[in-house]
Structures are given as C-alpha cells and as structure tokens.
C-alpha cells in the first residue's frame, strides 16, 4: 500500500510508523507498507507518485500513450525544467515543456482509485516522438509511432490534414525539425495497432430493446464506439474520434440527478447506470444486459385518470420523517444501478404503473411513467403549471402524452405523472422505438442546449423526417405556442423526433417530430419574470411579432398563408381553452394552484391576442 503525506496520511503518523518499521520511506513524503511488494507498489502507482512530486507537470512522450511507465520503469513527464528522480526501479524523467504545450485530460486508475491528470495531446506526443537527441523521443517505439499516426489520421480524415494540424503546433513552439520528420512519417499512412489496457478503462456493451447494437470503450483518454453489424436501423451514429456519440451523451443525467449520483463525468454515469430512455441499456457483459427488465406499457394511465387526477395508489418516495426530505428519499432510489436514468435538470423519478393501479418506483420493473415532483423555493406549483400547459397543447391540436396530477403524501404539493410514448404498448407490440432530442441530432452537448435556432432545427429535420412538410408545420406551431404561453425553456433537449421501425427492417419506417413534452410557462416563477424564448427566432428572442414568425416560416419553407393560418388557429384554440381551463378537483383546493392557473391563462390569452392584432 502506498502512503502520501498530506493525501493519505499525515507527516507525524508516517514518521512514527517508519521508525517502528511498519512503513518504508521511498522519498520525502512517499512511503509504502514494509510488508508489501515494494517494487510492484511503486510501478503500480508511478503516475500518482509523479503527480505528487511534480504537481504542475504532465505525462508526455511514451507515457502519455501508455498512461503509465514504460516496461523498463521509466515515466516521462514535461514541466518547468529538465530533472530526473529515481525511486528504486522507477525513474521519473522530466524535460522542459514547450512554451505553448498542447495537453488533454486523462484518467488513470490504480489501487488507490482514479486520478485525473493532464497528458500530451495526440499532436504534441507525436511531435515529441521526433525530437532530436531526446530521451523522450527514444522511448517511443516504432509501434507506438504507428499507433499515434493512425490516431491522428483518423481524427483529421487524411494524412495530409493530420500533417497540417501537427505543423500548426510545431510552428507555435519552434519545433521545425520535428514537424518535418512528423510530416514525412504521417504521409506513409501507417497501419493500426492495438492500444494497451488501463485500469481506468471502460468496455461496455450497448443494447437497444435488449438486442446488442455495439461496444462503447474509453481508454482513460478518449471514447471509441464500435457498432455491431446487424440488419437493423442505425440508432447510434459515430462521432469525431475520441468523442462520446451524441445519442448516448444525450441520455445521461444532468442537473439535480447528476449531482445526486456524482456522475458529472460521462464515464462515471455509464459505469454506474444500466437503463436509459429510448429503450437503451448499458452493461459490462451480456449476462448483466439480459437481467434487465424490458420497458413495456401494460397499464395505460387513462385507466386510472379522471379529469386530470390520478386515481390509482401512489407507493413511491415521500417526505418520511421530518429530517428526511423527499429529494433525499428519491436519491436513495437512484443509488441502485438498475434504476433508470433520466436526462434533464428537473427532478424526476422513473415509475411503473401496475394493473391494479399501484404506482411504484421502476428500479426493478418496467419503466412506464415519469413522475415530476414539486420543486422548492417558489417552484412548488411547477407540476400544476406543466399539466396546464400540456392541456393547452392538447386543445391546440398537438399530440400530447397522457398526463395527470397526483395528490402526494406527507402534505407535499401535487406531482405530475406523464406516460412514456417511446416504449412498446403491450406484449404483442414488437416495434423498435427511440426518442432522439435535437441536442443529439445537432451534435450539441447538454451545456449548449440553448445555442440553436428554430431555423437550424428545421434544416436538420427536413431530410430525416418521413413527412417533412407536416413536421415543419408542427415545429412552426410549437414555436408559436412557446411564445403564446411564455415557455422560455423550449431548448434543444425539449424537442425531439420519435423513430419507429419494424422488427427485421433495415431502416426506420417512421421518423416524426415527437409529441409535446416538458412545456411550461416559465415567466410565473421566481427570477424568471423577464424570461425570453430559449433561442432566437428571426434573430430575436423577445418582443416577437407576427412578421417574425412569418419570416421564420419562409426560412424553413412554409408558405406565408399557411403559417399565418396556423398561428391564427392556435390563437383561437388557446384563447378558448385558457378561458375555460380548470384544474383537477383536489388541486382547486390550493389557493397557490388557482393563482398559478389564473396567471398562466392570462399570459396565454394576452399574448395570443396581441400577436394576432399585429398590423404587420
């Protein structure tokens, strides 16, 4: 066992244990257990020791590829100056880093866990392999050079493009001779070679509707997606070398759930989670995949729904004792790897509705419904507002999933229950379904979900939809509805397409804009009184007028007359619905809920009237 003063032990304890003979000091601050295989411990923790001794250095040369020492015990790093440190069979060799180094983050695993370190980027380590009179260069074997070159060619698309990228870095550091030699080597187009293992590496199998569709691997530095050859539609598209495929990235938790699970890193999320939306499962082996339950809707919510009120029995998390919050109990549910993971920042729980109307957590059952509990700090009525907005959407002619408000236990505000529309409906249904949001379609990270436009989404939707004219009309109407109800959260994760294929088909039979979901009047909540559209439309996200929508319609290919008629129809339908909207009977007993109903209805009515009175 390795001990580092200040990290795993303190100086006093280490000193006295060394005097007693139970620890052996290797170098200042670094100790090992006296009864351990000292040489094995040193080499097994070489990177950790180097980071402890040289905190500002990064792995370079052969070590940046191996993510550890070379077979002869040398660990190469780059830092402030040339320096070397020998610790028995380990020799840490540091050379002076270039003025503008190009580094990348990596994860190294050893017996003490995982540590995040910086390493030379693929371009820089390739140049390091051609340095003149350099021990760092001589440590790179011909096989390693081939491997590095293959990686660069794969990333940039051709040997010439890779050489130009490497030359850019070489010029910035004055490494002209290295750049020349690297270019000559790249233009030989070397063959691929296998990458050595790393304890932090992941090797996962990905299945869709229980059928294996590919292998997802992470070597500690970058991702690799290897699809399985099969006679079925392509669900997961490849991405740039080293990047997590956008479809899988879009499935991962964010916001509250990512914090609860401590899974901000996609590696952690995919290593811990097993079940995701779109009928996707991930596991290290086939046995684990086969043990996961299949998500099939056997009991529709409408069987236990009356005037928007869930009439079944709720058996999910509650507040419990005073010292235990609802969020705490919900987090405990998510601690089980088989509990389905959901994306989005709002607190949600995966639920299963049984035939007798019992609603239970879906950690070991089919995940059929999504529970959205109330928020805090002014967001207690969020489920009520979302239910009302879904009803507005239904009245306006949008396809909307069945939803109901639940009277929650322990005096909690109502929660919203929404039925999944991306799963099979009964044992006879053998369709293959998948929901893909526009973050995935546009290859945007979740952090960039507001960085788009309706026009850009329309350009992506037209070639993929099996009925593009109808879907572009729905997308236009969706934007108008968002403005009418002041939905400032209509970003690229809250609009998606639903893909459907038959068993044995090689392509999707249907790719259509998905039903309305996650739509809410944001302006009625604290701090959001001035909320704008989630992204710009005709270059604007506020003070929109009819001419802005018509300009957007022309851009996406909708005739002015059709667009104006659609907006007018929405305004009429929404005004009628808002004037007569009623909450479920139990929710009307809450003054806060009734106040929210009035505020949302007033906003929708006023905005619809204002837009259609626009003289433009």
N, C-alpha and C positions, 0 to 999 in steps of 0.2 A: 504494500500500500504506500502511495506517495503522500507526503505532507508538505504543504507550502505555508510558511509563516505569513500570517495576515489573511490567508484564504481558508485553509482547512485546520489550522492550529495557531496558537499564539507563541511568541518568542520564548516566554518563560517555560511553558509546558515542553516545548521542543528541546530547550536547553537541558532541563532536568531529565527528560526521557533519554536524551543522548548520553548524559553522564551515567544513567542507570543501565545503559546498554541495550535498551529496547528499540532505540532509533539510531540510524547511521546518517551522519551529515555528509551530503554529497558536495554541497557548495553553500555559500551563505544563503540561508532561508529555505533550503531544499533538503528534505530528509526522506528516508524510507524506513520501513519496518526492518529490523535486523534479521528477522527470521524469514524474510521473503526472498525470492529470486531477484536480487538487486538489478542485475543486468536486464532482465526481462521487464521489470518495472520501469527502468529508465527509458528503454526504447519504446515501450508501450505508451509512455506519457511524454514523448520527446517534444511534441508541439506545445503541450501545456507548460513544460519547463521553459521552453524558449520564450513563450509569451510572458512568463513570469519574470524572466531575466531581461528581456528586451521588449518592453511593453509597446513601444512605438514602431517596431519592425513588422514586416510582413513576410509570409512564405514566398520564396521565389525559386527560379530555376527548376530543377527536377522535383524539389519538394512541393512546389505549387501544383504539380501534376499528380504526384503520388499522395499528396496531403499527409506527408509524413517523411521520415528519414529514408535515405537510400539503403539498399541492402547491406552496404558496408558501414552503416551507422552514421552517415553524415546528414545533417539537417541544414538546408540552405535558406538563409533569410537575407533581407535587404533592409538597411536602416541608415543611421546617421554617418557611420564610418566603417572602415574595414576592421574586423575584430573576430576572434575565434575563441571559443570556450570548450574545453574537453572535460567531459564528465564520464570517466571510465570508458565504456565502448561508444559513447555518444560524443560526436563532435559537432558543435553548433558553429557554422561558418557564416559570418555576416559580411556582406560587401556594401559599399556605398550606393545608396539608391539614386536613381536619376533625378534630375531637378523636377520633372513633372511625371511622376510614376502613374501608371495605369493599373489600378487594383480592382478587385471584386471581392465580395463577401463569400465565405465558405463556412461549413460546419464540420467540425472534427469530433469524432466520438472516441472516448477511451473509457477505462473502468470507473472514472470519476464523473462520467456524464458527457454532455456535449458542450463545446465551446465554440463561439463564433470568432473567426479570425479573418484578416484580410490576406489575400494572396495575389500574386501577379496575374493580371488578366491574360486571356489566351494570346492576345497580340504581344504583350510585353514578355511573357515567358518564352515565346517563340524567338523574339529578338535576343533574349538572354542566352539562348542556346547557341548563338553565333558570335558571342563576344570574344574578342581576341585576348589570348593569354589570360584566360579567366577559369578558375576552378569551378565556378558556377556553370560555365559552358561545357567544360569537360565532363561534368556529372550527367549531362543529358545524353542518353544512349541514342543510337540511330533509330531504334524502335520508338522511343519517346518523341523524337523529332517527327517521324512519320505520323504519329498519333496527333501531335499538335497541329500539323499541317492539315490533316484531314478535318479536324475540328474547325479550323479557320475557313477552309474551302466550303464546308457545309454551311457555315453561318453566312458567308458573303455571296455564295452562289457560283463562284468560279475562282480558279487560281489567280487570275489577273485582278479581280476585285479584292481578293484577300491580300494580295501583294500591295495594292494601293493603300488599303487600310493600315497595313503594317508600316508602310513607308511614312504615312502621316505621323505615326507615333515616333518612328525613328528620327525623323527630321526635328521634331519637337525637343528631342533630348540630345541631338548631335550625334546619334549613332548611325552614321552614314555607311560605314563598312559593314556593320551588322545588317542594315537594311538591304544592302546589295546582296549579301550572301543569303539572307532570308528569302529575297525575291527569287533568286535562282533556284532555291530548293522548292519553293511553292509551285513554280511553273513546271516541275516534274510530275505534279499531280500524284502524290504518293497514295498507296493503298491504306485501308483502315487497319487498326489494331485494337485489341481488347484493352479495356480500362481496368486497372487493379481495384480490388474492393476497398471499402472504407467502412468502419464500424458505424458511422452515422448514415450510411447509405440506406435508401429505401427501395424495395422492389415489390410493387403492389399489382394485383390483378383487378381489372375493372370490368364489371358486368352490367348489362342492361336487360331488364326483365329476366334476370337470372342467367342470361347467356353471356359467356366471356367474349368481350369485344376488343381487349387489348391489355397491354402491360405498361404501367407507369413507373418510371425509375428516377431516383435522384441520387447522384453520386457524392453528395456533400457540397457540390458547387452548382450544378445545373440539372434541369429536368430532361427526361427523354420519354417520348411517347411512341410505343411500338404497336400499331393496330394489328389485330388478328385478321388474317384473310378469311372472309366469310361471305356467303351470298345473302347480304342484308344491307340496308341503307347505312351510310356513314353517319354516325352520330357525333363522334369526337374528331374534329378536324385537327390536323397538325398545326404547329406554330413555329415561330423562329427557333433555331437551335438554342437549347438551354432554357426555354420559356415554358411555363405550365400552360397546357392547352386552354384556351379561353373558356370553352364549355365547362371544363372541370373547375376552373377558377371561379366561375360564376355560381357554382353550387356551394361554395364554402361559407361558413358562418362569418358574420361581420357584426360590428356594433356590440350590443349587450352580450350576445351569445359568445362571441369571440373572446370577450373579456372574462366571462364566467368560466369558459373552458380553457382559458390561457392558450388559445390557439390562433394568435395573430399571425404566426408563421404557417404558410400552407403545408409545410412538411409535418408540423405537429397536428394540424387538423386532419390530414389524410391518414396519418399513422394511427390516430385515436378513433376517428369516426368510421362507421361501416355503411350507413344508409343515408341516402340523399334524395332530393327531389328528382323528378324525371325518371323514376324507377332505376336509378343508378346505385350500385353497391360497389364497395371497395374493400379489399381484404388481402392479407399476405398470401393466402392459399385458397385452393378450390374448396377444401373442406369447410373453411370459415364462410365462404360465399354461399355454399349450399345450405348452411344452417340458418341463414337469414330469412325472415318471413317475407312473403310476397305482398305487395300493396295492391289489394283488390277491393273495390267498393261493393259490399254485400248488403248494407243497410243505408238507403238514401236518407239524407237529413229531412226531406219533406215528409217522411213518415212520422217524424217527431217534431214537427214545426207547425205552429198555429199563429197566424197573424204576426210573423216575425219573432215569436217566442219559442225557445227550445223547451219541449215538454218532456224530454227524457230525464234520466237521472245522471247528474254530474258526479263523477268519482275521481276527479283529478286533484291537483295540488290545491291547497287552501292556505290561509294565513297560519293556522295552528295556534300554538301558544303565542303570547304577546311578544316574546323575544325572537320569534321566528317569522320573518316576512314571507310573503308569497314568492318573491324572487328567490329567496334562499331555498325554499322547497322545490321550486322549479329547477334551480341549478342542480340540486341533488339528483333530480330525474335525468338531467343531461350528463351526469358523471358516468353513466353506463354507455359503453361504446356502441351498443345496438340501438340506442335511442336515435331516431332520425335527426339529422342536422338540417337546419333551415337557414337560408340567406336572408339578408335584410337587417336593418338596425333595430326594428321594433321587437319587443319581447313577444315571443310566440311559443306555443307548445304543440307538438305532434300528438294527435289524439286518434282513438279508434272507437267508432260507434258500433255497438253490438246489436244483434237482432232484437233484444228486449228493450232497447233504448238506453242502455247504460253507456256512458261516455267515459272511457278510460285512457290513461297515457298509453302511447303506442310503442313503448320501448321493446316489447316482445310480441307485438301484434301488428296487424295490417295498419298502416298509417293512412287514414282515410279523410281526416278533417284537421284543420288548423285552428287552434284556439289563440285568440288575441286578447289577453287580459288588459285591464285598465292600466294607465300609466300613473305617474305621481307628479307632484309639483305643477298642478294645473292641467295635466293631461288625463285626468280621471275619466273624462267623458269621450276619450278618443274612440273606443269601440262603438259608442252610440252614434257619433258623427260618421264613422266609416259605414255603419249599417245604413244610415240615412242616405249617404252618397251613393251606395250601391243600389238602393231602391230608386234613387233619381235616375241612375244609369239604366236600370231595367225599364222604367217608364219611358225613357227616351229611345228605346229600341235596341239598346246594346245587349249582347249576350252576357249574362252575369251569372256566376255560380250561386247556388242556393246558400243563403246565409241566415243566421238567427242570433238574437241576443240571448245570453244565458244569465239567469239570476244566480249570482255566485254566493258561496257560503261565507261565513265569518264577517258579514257586513261589508264585503267588498263591492265596488261598483260593478255594473254589468260587464260581461266579456262578450266578444264576438266570436262566433263559430262559423267557419267557412268550409264548404265542401270542396275537396280537391277535384279538379276537372281534368287532370293529366294522368289519371290511372284507369285501369280496366274496370268495367262495371259488370261484375258477376263472373262466375267460373267459365261461362260459355264465350266470354269476350276474350279473344286471343290477339287483339290488336297490339301493336308496338307504339307507345306514345312517349313523347318527350317534349318538355317545355324549354325553350331557349330564349332568354331575355336579350335585349339589344346591347347590353354590355358585352355579352359573349359574341353576338353577331358582328358588332363593330370592333371587336378585339380591344375593349377598353377595360382597365382594372376597375374594381368597385369604387376606388377613390376618385375616379373620373366619371362617375355616372351622371353628373350634371354637365359634362363637357360635350354636348352634342346639339343637334337641331332637329326639328321635325323633318326638314328637307333632307338631311343626311340619312335619317332613318328610312325615309321613303325611297331613297336611292338604293338602299340595301334590301328593302322589302320587295320592290318590283320584280327583280329577277328570281327571287326564291319562292314567292307565293304561287300557289296553284290557281289563284283567282286574283291577280294583282289589282284589277280595276276595283273590285269590291273591297279589297283590303285597304287600298289607298283611300277610298271613301270613308272607311271606318277610322283610319288613322286621322284623317282630317276632322271628323266628327269628335274623335277622342280629344283632340287639341281644343276644339271649341268648348266641349263640356268642361275641360280642365279650367278654362278661363271663366266660364259661367259660375262654377262652384268655388272658384279661388283655390284650386288644387295646386299648390306650389311644390308638390312632391312627385310630379309626373316625370320622373327621370328615366334613364335607360334600363334600370332594373325593374321598373314597374310597368313596362310594356314588353310583350314577348310574342313569339309565334308558337303555335302548337303543331307539332309534327306528328303525323299518324301514318303507319304502314301496316300492311297485312303480313301475316306470317309467311315467310318464304319469298317475299318480294325483295327486289334489289334496290328499289327506290321508294321514297315516301309517296303515298297516294295522295296525301293532303298536307299542305303547309299553309296554314292560315293564321291570321292575327288572332291571338288568344283572347278568351273572354276578359271582361273588365275585372281588375283586381287592384287592391292597395290604392284605392282612390279616396281622398279625404279633403275636406275644406281645412286648409292649414291656417288660414287667417284668424280663426277663432281661438287659437291657443296662445299662451304667454310667449312674448318675444317674437311672434310671427305676424303681428298686426299689419306690417308692411310687406308681407311675403309676396314675391313675384312668381312668374312662371319659372319652372325648373330650368328651362333653357330657352334661348332666344327663338323667336318666330318672326320671319321677315326682318331680322336684325333687332327685334325688340322683345323685352320680357315684362313690360308694364305699359299701362295706358294703351292697350290694344284696341284697335277699331276694326270695323268690318273690312275695310280695304286691306288691312294687314293680313287677315285670313284669306282674302281673295288672292292677294299676291302670293301667299304661300301655296294656295291651291294651284295656281298657274305653274308654279315651280315644280310641283310634284305631278302635274299632268291632269288636273281636274278642271273641266270647263267652268267658267265663271257662273253660268246659270245653275249648274248642278251644285256647286259649292254654296252659292247664296241660298238656294232652296233647302239644302241640308241644314245650314245654320238657322234659317227661319223655322224649320220643322223642330229643331232642337229647342229653340227658344219657346215655342208654343207648348211643346210637351212638358218641358221643365217648369214653366210657369204654372201650368195646371197642377202638376204633381206637387210643387213646393207649396201651393196654396192649400192643398188638402192633406199634406203629409201628416201621418200620425205614428207615434212610437208604439211598440207593444204595451199592453195594458200595465204590466208591472213597472215598466220604465217611466210611465207617465206620473208615477207617484214621487219621482225625484224632481225637485224644482230645478236642479242643475241641468238635468237632461232636457227638460222642457225649454229652458232658456237657450240651450245649445240648438235645439230644433228650430226655435224661432230665429236665431241669428243666422244659421245656415240657410234656412228658407228665404230670409230677407236678402242675403247676399246673392243667392241664385236668381231670385226674381228681379232684383235691381240690375244685375249685370246683363241678364238676358234681354231685358227691356232696353237698356242703354245701347247695347250693340246693334240691335235691330232698328233703333231710331237714328242710327248714324246716317247722316245725309250722303256720305260717300257711297 
